[in-house]
Amino acid sequence: MGTLYQRGAVWWLKYYHNGKPIRESSGSTKKMVAKRLLEQREGHIAEGKVPGFYFDRVTFDELAEDYLADYRNSRKKSIFRAKQFVEHLSKHFGGLRASQIDTSLANKYREQRLSEGVANATVNRELAALKRMFNLGVKCSPPKVDRVPHIPLVRESNTRKGFFEHHEFAALREALPDYLKGFVTFAYRTGWRLSEITNLTWKQVDRQQGIVTLNVGETKNDAARTLYLDDELKEVVRRQWEKRKESGTLSPYVFPNERDTGTIKQFRKTWQHAYQNAGIGPKLFHDFRRTACRNMVRAGVPERVAMAVSGHKTRSVFDRYNIVSDADLRVAAEKHAAYLGEKVTPTGTISGTIAVFPAKRENHAQCVTL
């Protein structure tokens, strides 16, 4: 049985867990408050649960460190994104006890981030990271938190809309500096991720056979991939090889930076100036990935093969990229009009049978032949 005692005006509890005495402040000067807290602690111990006193010691910062450690131990390639999530979350939750974080605080964080102009999808990824921290805490032995708070997400569109029409790509490529022309051509035709192209080395390229190979662990999903180059990509590779010999630096990268000293890093300003000068409106590099997937499917490439080329592992993600453009809608309207045109008789009337739906009191539809 536990006991109550005072330190100054504040009531304290003393109880035992696994044979060890635990002293905990009730934080109140009222004995009844301390008594209820003691009964709660004793109830948890009787049920074999960890006393809430342990949970009150765990802070957000400890959960965040465990979250990053999970990324490091799993060797996840997106750890840089996880660090960004923690950085933003720490500004709001840093120093708080985990037991203090609830739905109300999560909602305040969401509202604050949205007021800063952050995209809905970004806010959701950050909130998902917060929820992941609690899930990891619950799974610890012994657990570090006793519950995972309900964390509402922001509604977001699941459709990816950005893509290039061919004339837009041609205009953009023309506006880019020479060292990026082959780089974007490769992205436009393959749909590979930015990091997969920037880190591509000559060891992975068989110039005689026209084959590029990504080994296990070199892709985001850790799956190996083989790409057979078409004529245009073979020409891109040939030109990159010639530039390598002319520069004399013998860079190991197929698409090195402007000075041939390493990989292509930041080119945001160059990219922005290029699409502005090309007059095509704002574009993202990732739009190449969406465009390649869409183009392969429309060219008649089986979807499973297109997924193998672009490196998509799940069908749901691939489906979001195969979007419909305004040009597709215009083609659909033209085909529909052509179909209806075939039904028009020489007198200008539409032949066929029309079902006239009845009023509420009638029991069946009437068919009228024109």
N, C-alpha and C positions, 0 to 999 in steps of 0.2 A: 504494500500500500504506500502511496505517496503522501507527502506532507506539505503543508504551507507554512511559510515564515515570511517575516518582513525584513527588508533592508531599507531603513529610513521609512518613507511612507509607501513604498512600492512592495507589493506582494510577490513572492517568489515561490516556485514549485521545486520539489525534490522527488524524483521517482527513479525507478531502476529499469534498465533495459539490458538484457543479456548479462545480468549480474553487476553491471556498472552503474554507479549513481550518476544521474543527470540533473543538473540545476539549471533552471530556466526562468527568466523574468516574465511575469505576466504583462508587464508594461502598464499596469493599472494600480491605483491605490484602493480599489474596491475588492474586498475579499471574495465576493460572490463571482466576480469575473475570473479571478485566479482559480476558484474552485471548479468552475465550468471547464476551464482550460485543462486543469489536472484530470478531470474525468474524461475529457476527450483524449488526452495522451494515454491514459491507462486503458481506454477502450481500444485504441489502435494496437497497443502492445498485446492485449488479450487476444486480439484477432490475428496476431502474427505480423502486423504491418509495421513499417518503419515509422517511428514517431515523427510528427510534423516538425519537431524541433530541428531535425536534420535537414529537412527541405528548406527551412528558413535561412540556413547558412549558405545555400547555393545561390550564386549571383548569375546575372545574364552573361557577364564576361566569361565565367567558367563554362557555361553552355556554348558560348560562341567559340571558345578555344577547342572544345570537344568537336564541334562542327567542322572546324578547319582541319583538325587532326584526322577526322574521318576522310576528308578529301585527300589529305597527304598520304594516308595509309592505303587508300584505294587507288592512288596514283591517277586521280581524275584530272583530265587535261583542262577542265574548266575551273580550276582552283582560283585563277585570277578573278573570275566573276564572283566566286564565293567570297573572296576577300573584299570586293567592292560592296557586296550585300552587307557584310559585317560592319564595314566602315560606316555605311549609312544608318544601319540599325543601332550602332553604338552611340550615335549622337542623340538618340531618343531614349534608349533603354540602358545605356551604360551606367554601371554602378547600382542598378536596381536589383533587389532580390528577385529570384525567379518566381517566387510565390506572389509577388506584387503584380506581375504581368498578367493581365486578363483581357477580355474582349474589348472593354472600354479603352484601354491604353492602345490596343492594336488599331482600333477605329480612329483614334486621335492621330496615330502615326500615318495611317492611310490618308486622312484628310490633309495633313500637313504636306505630305509628299505630292499629292495631287495639286495643292495650291501653289506648289513650286513649279508646276508645269511639267512634272514627270509623267511619262506615258503610263497608261493603265497596265500594260503588260509588264513594265519594269517594276511597278509597285507590287504587282502580284508575285513576281519572282522573289522580291525582298521578303514579302510576307510568308511565302512558301519556305524560305530559308529559316525564318523565325520558328515556324511550325516544325521544321525538321530538327531544329535544336532541341525542342521539347520532346519530340519522339525519341531522339537519341538518349535524352536524359531518363525517360521512362524505362528504356531497355537496359540501362546500366544495372549492375548487381553490386551493391544494393542500388535501387533507383535514386536518381538525384532530384527528380520532381515527382509529385504524386498525381499530376494530371496534365493533359494537353489542352490549353485554352482554345475555345472556338475562335478562329481567326477568319472573319469574312473577307472574301476577295472582291476585287473590282471587276465589273463586267467588261469583257474585252472581245473584240472580233477575232475569230479564229482563222480568218482568211488573209492570205498574204497577197497583196495587190501589186507590188512593184515588179515590173518586167520591162525588157527592151524589145521594141520592134527592130527589125534589121537595119532600117535606115537610121534609127537613133544610135544603134551601136556603131555603125560606120562613121557617123558624125562625131561621136565621142572619141573613138579611136584616133581619128584625124586630129583632134584637138589636144591629145595627150602627147607628152614627150616621147622620143624614140624608145627609151628603155622600158616604157610601159605598154607599147603597142602590142608586142607579142604576148606579153603578160595577160592583157585583157582579152586577146583573141583566144588564148587557151581557156580562160575562164568562161567565155561566151559559148564555146563549143563543147566543153566538158561538164560544166556545172560543178566543178570541184570547189571545195572550201578554200578560203583565202590562205589559211595556214598550210594547207596541202600543196598549194602552188608555190608559195614563197619558200618553202623548205624543200622543194623538189631538187634533187642533186643529179649530176650526170651519171652516177653509179646506178641510178634507178631507170636510166634510159638506154634502150637498145636501139641505136640509130640505124643499124643495118636492117633489123626486122621491123622497125617502127612500132616498138612496144614500150610502154611505161608501166612500171610496177611499183605499187606501194605495199610494203611488207606489213605483217602483223605488228601492231603497236604504233604504226606511223600515221594512222587515221584517227578521227575522233571516236569512232565506235570500235577501234582496235581490229577491224576486219581487213584482211588483205584485199588488194584490188589490182586488176590488170586492165590497161587501156590500150587499144589498138588505134594508132594515129591515122586520121584521114589525110588526104593530100595536103590540105591547107596547114594542118598541124605539123606534118612532116617538114613543110617549108619553114614554119616558125622555128622548129627545132634546129633545122639546118642553119638558119640565119643567126640564131643564138650561139651556135657552135662557132660560126665564123667570127662573130663579134668577140667571142672569148679568146680566140687565137690572135685577133688583131690587137686587143687590149694588152695582151701579154701578162695579165694578172692570173690567168688560169683559175678563175673562180670555180669552186665546186658546185655552185648553184646554177641551175638552168636559167633562172630569171633573177640575176643579181641586182643590187641597187645601182643608182646612177654612176657611182664611182667604181663599181665592180669590186667592192671591198667586203660585201656581206649580203645578207638577205634584205629584201625590200621591207622597210619598216613603216613609218608614217608617210602617207601621201594624201592626206585629207584635203589640204589646201589645193594641191595640184589637181586632185579629182574634182573639187568644187569649181575651180576656174574652168576646167575642161567642159563640164556639162553646161556651165553658163555660156561659154563661148560657142558651144555646139547648138545652143538654143533648144535644148530638149527637156528642160526642167530638172528639178532635183532627182537624183538617182542614188541608189546604194550599190556597193559592190556585190552584196548578196543577191541583188536582182538578177545577176548573171546565173546564179544557181537556179532560181525559179524559172528563168527563161529557157535554160538548157533542158530542164525537165519537160516543160510544156512543148518545146519544139520537137524533141525526140518522139513524144507520144503522137503529135500531129503528123510526124513524118512516117508513122506506121511502125516505129520501133516498139516491140512488145514492152509493156510496162515493167515487167520483171527485169528485162535487159537494161532498160533505161535506169532503173534503180541501181543496178550493178555498176553502171558507168558513173553515175553521180555520187554513189556512196550512201544512198538512203537505206536504212535498215528496216524501218517500219513503214507500212503502207499509209498509215494515217497522215504522216508528215508529208509524204510524196503527193497525196491527194490534195493537200492544201496548196501546193505549188502549181498544180495543173489548173490554173484559173482561166476565167473567160475574159477576153478583152473586148473593147468596143468593136474592133474589126470582126471578131467572132459573132457578135450580135448582129452586125450588118449582114454578114454572110447568111446567118440563120434567117433573117427577114427576107433576103433575096430568094433563098431556096423555098421558103414558105410561099412567097408570091408566085414563084415559078410553078409550084405544085398546084396552087389554086388556079393558075392560068390554064393548066391542062384541063380543068373541069369546066371551063367557059365554052359555051356552044357558039356557033356562028352568029346567032341572034343576040349574043351578049348576055345571055342568062346563064346561071350556074345550074348544071344538070345534077341530078342526084335526089336523094330523099332527105327531107328535113323533119326532124321530130319536134312537134309542137307540144310543149309541156302543158298539162291541164291545169285548170283552176283547182282550188283546194277541194271542191265538192266532187270533182270527177275522179274516177278510179283508175284511169289508164291514159296514156299519151296517145295522141292521134298523129298519124303519119300522112303527110301531104306530098305527093309527087308533082314536081314542077316540070 
